[in-house]
């Protein structure tokens, strides 16, 4: 693909030559290599994650045959395919894809695997009293090892407490000042958005009123309109909205 583009072909011509969609060409054209495209897929949660510590331990004990390890996992409740185990073990094998005779296999990590980004995000966004002890222990270990995440967790808890207790009038300005003074670029963007309409945000964090009922009615009207495929006039829409059960 890159060779065709460097030769002067347009993305549309390249897509036609290779029989691919133009959006695929556009996505691959700006990627320096396959690793940049596979990084998201490699970081996704997998149903193999709970069994990875066991695989690491058995690999370091010298059990490196995927079929044997797959059978052991199946006895523990694993229902996945053998190929999933084989793909995971490839990273520990020699560069040619197999362990050569006389060569020790690449050791698997001795410690537990690092939690996924989505998992850490969920822990940060969950009330501490609703986390399981094992989850709280992992989050404490992560924040202890990363002061940046520890600071982020503090800001999240402060905003959540202010929101649930409706303390916007008293606490929002102090919270914004602390965030703007901290080294948290993503939160700086969030704080700048609040600054642009700070009075409305303060009111929303202080008063018990909500637009949820209005939003619910708007969604109901949109649903009714979709049922009529946009072909009915206002009189029929009005009758359906009035007669439609809540």
Buried (B, 14 or more C-beta within 10 A) or exposed (E): BEEBBEEEBEBEBBBEEBEBEEEBBEEBEEEEEEEEEEEEEEEEEBEBEEBBBBBBEBBBEEBBEBEEBBEBBEEEEBEBEBEBBBEBBEEBBEEEEEBEEEEEBBEBEEEEEEBBEEBBEBBBEBEEEEBEEEBBEBBBEBBEEEEEBBBBBEBBEBBBEBBEEBBBEEBBEEBBEBBEEBEBEEBBEBBEEBEEEBEEBBEBBBEEEEEEEEEEEEEBBEEBBEEEEEEBEEEEBEEBEEEEEE
